[in-house]
Amino acid sequence: MQMPEPDTAVLANRAGIIAALRQVAPDAVIDDPAETRVYECDALSAYRCAPLAVVLPRSTEEVSAVLGTCHRLGVPVVPRGAGTSLAGGSMPTADAVVIGLARMNRVLEIAPEDRLVRVQTGRTNLSVTTAVEGQGFFFAPDPSSQLACAIGGNIAMNSGGAHCLKYGVTTNNLLGVRLVLMDGTIVDLGGPSGEGPSLDLLGVICGAEGQLGIVTEATLRILPKPAGARPVLVAFDSSETAGACVAAIIRSGVLPVAIEFMDGPCIAATEAHSGAGYPDCEALLIIEVEGSDPEIDEQLGLIRAVAQSFDPIEFRESQSEDESRRIWLGRKSAFGAMGQLGDYICLDGTIPVSSLPAVLAEIGVLSKRYGLAVANVFHAGDGNMHPLILYDANTPGELDKAEALGADILRLCVRAGGCLTGEHGVGIEKRDLMREQYSSADLEAQMRVKDVFDPGWLLNAAKVFPLDLSAERKRLARLGAHHAS
């Protein structure tokens, strides 16, 4: 994965930059090379580069001072939440300062009457629900990494999770942000009632992958906990049949809170890892509904009727809290379980639900063509696929082959009417595939938005856009700065 060459002038001024950072954030700077290695990659760990320095601020004002300093000195900045990005979203370059939000983890306000909570964005996803569940509320987006991932990263990548089918992704549960621009300016967007009647700048920020500013505080929508929830497990003899069943459930008009998909290789791995008690089958769906007992019974009756038309091997309805936990156990541990089989790349393409059977079949064809196994586990209800490509990192050329297979799978998603990412982001992983989905005019429009927020192209600038485009943009920014001076 190619990265831009570091700015030699910035590297030469390392001592001066670190001294300037210590002036504005005295107890927050990490510059020991042994310690900066902790920040050399995120969850896309195949690629690594230690940053120039790391700063761990505690407040919005400290973030502002650090960004203002980096702006004045022309130093690239990479924002970092918890480092769980699977697309290289927080991977630094050698001339970059990483601004990590881990210390910014406080709950600032809980307002049950307004159904909102305001937090610093270094707070982990799951701990937001922990903070409000005593008052009968929860925060809906629930990525698989919710125990570790930070709200700042959720906003950057517009994360979703298993329950996004009913409750939406981060953007549907985000009311406002406090944003620090590259020059240190602090702005507030949205608020308790969401975005105002003018431009939807909150919608621009959510999913921008740290390209436009660093979100330090977030006002989040919280929801009343449902009266009850019950999952069912439905097993099939083929992935294509399971995919067709998902499409039929969505067409029927019933809206489950979640529909999760796992195929044979993933089922076998998770069963060996967790002992969840899954059946021996080629594919299974975990479908969960919420409400009162009569509501749940009615919804599951409709789902059972649809599923039976596809002749499932088993239809298992949870009869207890413990059985519900076990149904979800394998799905929640799937990514860790697959790691026991070896190295893998986790993709993130999204397709129309109606295309699931055809796309799953074509992924099988591509898997055989490349000679690499692919396991599938994903949010089937909204078509957010997560194919896992297994390879051996110790075999020369295997990573390149796995990446080529991944690129073909993502191209397949785009051809099917989908897109390159549902929640992991573009980062560096899909950066060079952006032309597969967007025209030159589309990319130009997106880059003009970045021009407004970050004219110098210093924020996370090696991500999202193909390198030739971002390199030209940075060249033009330097020319503009030179002429202005």
PEZIPE-V590572 format. One record per backbone hydrogen bond with DSSP energy under -0.5 kcal/mol. NH is the residue of the N-H (numbers start at 0). CO is the residue of the C=O. E is the energy in kcal/mol with one decimal. If there is no record, write none. Layout:
BEGIN
nh:NH co:CO e:E
nh:NH co:CO e:E
END
This chain:
BEGIN
nh:7 co:5 e:-0.6
nh:10 co:6 e:-2.1
nh:11 co:7 e:-2.3
nh:12 co:8 e:-1.1
nh:13 co:10 e:-1.4
nh:16 co:12 e:-2.6
nh:17 co:13 e:-2.6
nh:18 co:14 e:-2.2
nh:19 co:15 e:-2.1
nh:20 co:16 e:-2.3
nh:21 co:17 e:-2.3
nh:22 co:18 e:-1.3
nh:23 co:19 e:-1.0
nh:24 co:20 e:-2.1
nh:27 co:24 e:-1.8
nh:29 co:53 e:-3.4
nh:34 co:31 e:-1.1
nh:35 co:31 e:-2.3
nh:36 co:32 e:-0.9
nh:37 co:34 e:-1.2
nh:38 co:35 e:-1.8
nh:39 co:36 e:-1.7
nh:42 co:84 e:-0.9
nh:43 co:84 e:-0.7
nh:44 co:42 e:-1.4
nh:46 co:43 e:-1.2
nh:48 co:39 e:-2.1
nh:51 co:92 e:-0.5
nh:51 co:95 e:-2.2
nh:52 co:95 e:-1.1
nh:53 co:29 e:-2.4
nh:54 co:97 e:-3.0
nh:55 co:27 e:-2.5
nh:56 co:54 e:-0.5
nh:62 co:58 e:-2.1
nh:63 co:59 e:-2.5
nh:64 co:60 e:-2.1
nh:65 co:61 e:-2.4
nh:66 co:62 e:-2.9
nh:67 co:63 e:-2.5
nh:68 co:64 e:-1.8
nh:69 co:65 e:-2.5
nh:70 co:66 e:-2.7
nh:71 co:67 e:-2.2
nh:72 co:68 e:-1.9
nh:73 co:69 e:-0.8
nh:73 co:70 e:-0.8
nh:74 co:69 e:-2.8
nh:75 co:94 e:-0.5
nh:76 co:457 e:-2.7
nh:77 co:96 e:-2.3
nh:79 co:98 e:-2.1
nh:90 co:87 e:-1.4
nh:95 co:92 e:-1.9
nh:96 co:75 e:-2.5
nh:97 co:52 e:-2.4
nh:97 co:95 e:-0.5
nh:98 co:77 e:-2.0
nh:99 co:54 e:-2.3
nh:99 co:97 e:-0.7
nh:100 co:79 e:-2.1
nh:103 co:100 e:-1.7
nh:104 co:102 e:-1.5
nh:107 co:105 e:-0.6
nh:107 co:117 e:-2.6
nh:108 co:117 e:-1.8
nh:110 co:115 e:-2.7
nh:113 co:110 e:-1.2
nh:114 co:110 e:-0.6
nh:114 co:111 e:-0.8
nh:115 co:110 e:-1.5
nh:116 co:219 e:-2.0
nh:117 co:108 e:-3.0
nh:118 co:217 e:-2.4
nh:119 co:105 e:-2.7
nh:120 co:215 e:-1.9
nh:121 co:103 e:-2.5
nh:122 co:103 e:-0.5
nh:122 co:119 e:-1.4
nh:124 co:148 e:-2.6
nh:125 co:145 e:-2.4
nh:127 co:123 e:-0.8
nh:127 co:124 e:-1.3
nh:128 co:124 e:-0.9
nh:129 co:125 e:-1.9
nh:130 co:126 e:-1.6
nh:131 co:127 e:-0.9
nh:131 co:128 e:-0.8
nh:132 co:128 e:-2.1
nh:134 co:131 e:-1.6
nh:135 co:132 e:-1.8
nh:136 co:131 e:-1.4
nh:137 co:222 e:-1.9
nh:139 co:137 e:-0.5
nh:141 co:159 e:-0.9
nh:145 co:142 e:-2.1
nh:147 co:144 e:-2.1
nh:148 co:144 e:-3.3
nh:150 co:122 e:-2.6
nh:151 co:120 e:-2.9
nh:153 co:149 e:-2.2
nh:154 co:150 e:-2.4
nh:155 co:151 e:-2.2
nh:156 co:152 e:-2.4
nh:157 co:153 e:-0.9
nh:158 co:153 e:-2.0
nh:161 co:141 e:-1.1
nh:163 co:160 e:-1.6
nh:164 co:161 e:-0.5
nh:165 co:162 e:-0.6
nh:165 co:256 e:-1.0
nh:166 co:162 e:-1.9
nh:167 co:163 e:-2.0
nh:169 co:158 e:-2.4
nh:171 co:168 e:-1.2
nh:172 co:169 e:-2.1
nh:173 co:170 e:-0.6
nh:174 co:172 e:-0.5
nh:174 co:218 e:-3.0
nh:175 co:218 e:-1.5
nh:176 co:188 e:-2.4
nh:177 co:216 e:-2.3
nh:178 co:176 e:-0.5
nh:178 co:186 e:-3.2
nh:179 co:213 e:-2.4
nh:180 co:178 e:-0.6
nh:180 co:184 e:-3.0
nh:181 co:452 e:-0.5
nh:183 co:180 e:-2.2
nh:186 co:178 e:-3.0
nh:186 co:184 e:-0.5
nh:188 co:176 e:-2.6
nh:190 co:174 e:-2.3
nh:193 co:190 e:-2.3
nh:200 co:198 e:-2.1
nh:203 co:199 e:-0.9
nh:204 co:200 e:-2.1
nh:205 co:201 e:-2.2
nh:206 co:154 e:-2.5
nh:206 co:204 e:-0.5
nh:207 co:204 e:-2.1
nh:208 co:155 e:-2.2
nh:210 co:207 e:-1.4
nh:213 co:179 e:-2.5
nh:214 co:212 e:-0.6
nh:215 co:177 e:-2.4
nh:215 co:213 e:-0.6
nh:216 co:177 e:-1.2
nh:217 co:118 e:-2.7
nh:218 co:175 e:-2.9
nh:219 co:116 e:-3.4
nh:219 co:217 e:-0.6
nh:220 co:172 e:-2.5
nh:221 co:114 e:-1.8
nh:222 co:137 e:-2.7
nh:224 co:135 e:-2.6
nh:229 co:288 e:-2.3
nh:231 co:286 e:-2.6
nh:232 co:315 e:-2.9
nh:233 co:284 e:-2.6
nh:234 co:313 e:-2.5
nh:235 co:282 e:-3.1
nh:241 co:237 e:-1.7
nh:242 co:238 e:-2.6
nh:243 co:239 e:-2.2
nh:244 co:240 e:-2.1
nh:245 co:241 e:-1.9
nh:246 co:242 e:-1.9
nh:247 co:243 e:-2.0
nh:248 co:244 e:-2.3
nh:249 co:245 e:-2.3
nh:250 co:246 e:-2.2
nh:251 co:247 e:-1.5
nh:252 co:248 e:-0.5
nh:252 co:249 e:-1.2
nh:253 co:248 e:-0.6
nh:255 co:253 e:-0.6
nh:256 co:287 e:-2.3
nh:257 co:287 e:-1.4
nh:259 co:285 e:-2.8
nh:260 co:377 e:-2.6
nh:261 co:283 e:-2.1
nh:262 co:375 e:-2.1
nh:263 co:281 e:-2.2
nh:266 co:262 e:-2.8
nh:267 co:263 e:-2.7
nh:268 co:264 e:-1.9
nh:269 co:265 e:-2.7
nh:270 co:266 e:-2.5
nh:271 co:267 e:-2.0
nh:272 co:268 e:-1.6
nh:273 co:269 e:-3.4
nh:274 co:269 e:-0.6
nh:274 co:270 e:-1.7
nh:280 co:278 e:-1.0
nh:281 co:235 e:-1.6
nh:282 co:235 e:-1.5
nh:283 co:261 e:-2.7
nh:284 co:233 e:-2.5
nh:285 co:259 e:-2.4
nh:286 co:231 e:-2.4
nh:286 co:284 e:-0.6
nh:287 co:257 e:-2.2
nh:288 co:229 e:-1.9
nh:290 co:227 e:-2.3
nh:295 co:291 e:-2.9
nh:296 co:292 e:-2.7
nh:297 co:293 e:-2.2
nh:298 co:294 e:-2.4
nh:299 co:295 e:-2.8
nh:300 co:296 e:-1.8
nh:301 co:297 e:-1.7
nh:302 co:298 e:-2.3
nh:303 co:299 e:-2.7
nh:304 co:300 e:-1.9
nh:305 co:301 e:-2.0
nh:306 co:302 e:-2.9
nh:307 co:303 e:-2.6
nh:308 co:304 e:-0.8
nh:308 co:305 e:-0.8
nh:309 co:306 e:-2.1
nh:310 co:307 e:-1.7
nh:312 co:234 e:-2.2
nh:313 co:234 e:-1.0
nh:315 co:232 e:-3.4
nh:316 co:314 e:-0.6
nh:317 co:230 e:-2.2
nh:323 co:319 e:-2.1
nh:324 co:320 e:-2.2
nh:325 co:321 e:-2.1
nh:326 co:322 e:-2.2
nh:327 co:323 e:-1.9
nh:328 co:324 e:-1.3
nh:329 co:325 e:-0.9
nh:330 co:326 e:-0.6
nh:331 co:327 e:-2.6
nh:332 co:328 e:-1.4
nh:333 co:330 e:-1.2
nh:336 co:332 e:-2.5
nh:337 co:333 e:-2.5
nh:338 co:334 e:-1.3
nh:339 co:335 e:-0.6
nh:339 co:336 e:-1.2
nh:340 co:337 e:-1.5
nh:341 co:338 e:-0.7
nh:342 co:390 e:-0.8
nh:344 co:388 e:-2.0
nh:346 co:344 e:-0.7
nh:346 co:386 e:-2.7
nh:349 co:418 e:-2.1
nh:350 co:382 e:-2.3
nh:354 co:351 e:-2.0
nh:355 co:352 e:-1.7
nh:358 co:354 e:-2.6
nh:359 co:355 e:-2.7
nh:360 co:356 e:-2.0
nh:361 co:357 e:-2.1
nh:362 co:358 e:-2.4
nh:363 co:359 e:-1.7
nh:364 co:360 e:-1.6
nh:365 co:361 e:-2.6
nh:366 co:362 e:-2.5
nh:367 co:363 e:-1.8
nh:368 co:364 e:-2.1
nh:369 co:365 e:-2.3
nh:370 co:366 e:-1.2
nh:371 co:366 e:-1.6
nh:374 co:387 e:-2.5
nh:376 co:385 e:-0.8
nh:377 co:260 e:-1.9
nh:378 co:383 e:-1.7
nh:379 co:258 e:-1.0
nh:379 co:377 e:-1.3
nh:380 co:258 e:-1.7
nh:381 co:378 e:-0.7
nh:382 co:379 e:-1.1
nh:383 co:378 e:-1.8
nh:384 co:348 e:-2.5
nh:384 co:382 e:-1.1
nh:387 co:374 e:-3.8
nh:388 co:344 e:-2.6
nh:388 co:386 e:-0.6
nh:389 co:372 e:-2.5
nh:389 co:387 e:-0.6
nh:390 co:342 e:-2.1
nh:392 co:390 e:-0.6
nh:394 co:391 e:-1.8
nh:395 co:393 e:-0.6
nh:397 co:394 e:-2.1
nh:400 co:396 e:-2.1
nh:401 co:397 e:-2.7
nh:402 co:398 e:-2.5
nh:403 co:399 e:-2.1
nh:404 co:400 e:-2.3
nh:405 co:401 e:-2.5
nh:406 co:402 e:-2.4
nh:407 co:403 e:-1.9
nh:408 co:404 e:-2.2
nh:409 co:405 e:-2.3
nh:410 co:406 e:-2.3
nh:411 co:407 e:-2.0
nh:412 co:408 e:-1.9
nh:413 co:409 e:-2.0
nh:414 co:410 e:-2.6
nh:415 co:411 e:-1.8
nh:416 co:413 e:-1.8
nh:417 co:412 e:-2.5
nh:418 co:349 e:-2.2
nh:421 co:347 e:-0.7
nh:427 co:86 e:-2.4
nh:428 co:86 e:-1.8
nh:429 co:425 e:-2.5
nh:430 co:425 e:-0.5
nh:432 co:429 e:-2.0
nh:433 co:430 e:-1.1
nh:435 co:432 e:-2.0
nh:436 co:432 e:-0.7
nh:436 co:433 e:-0.9
nh:437 co:433 e:-2.7
nh:442 co:438 e:-2.3
nh:443 co:439 e:-2.4
nh:444 co:440 e:-2.1
nh:445 co:441 e:-2.0
nh:446 co:442 e:-2.5
nh:447 co:443 e:-1.9
nh:448 co:444 e:-1.2
nh:449 co:445 e:-1.5
nh:450 co:446 e:-2.2
nh:451 co:447 e:-1.4
nh:452 co:448 e:-1.7
nh:453 co:449 e:-3.5
nh:456 co:453 e:-2.1
nh:459 co:76 e:-3.1
nh:459 co:457 e:-0.7
nh:462 co:459 e:-1.5
nh:463 co:426 e:-2.3
nh:464 co:462 e:-2.8
nh:468 co:465 e:-0.9
nh:469 co:465 e:-2.1
nh:470 co:466 e:-2.8
nh:471 co:467 e:-1.5
nh:472 co:468 e:-2.0
nh:473 co:469 e:-2.5
nh:474 co:470 e:-2.1
nh:475 co:471 e:-2.3
nh:476 co:472 e:-2.2
nh:477 co:473 e:-2.4
nh:478 co:474 e:-2.2
nh:479 co:475 e:-2.4
nh:480 co:476 e:-2.2
nh:481 co:477 e:-2.4
nh:482 co:478 e:-2.6
nh:483 co:479 e:-2.1
nh:484 co:480 e:-1.6
END
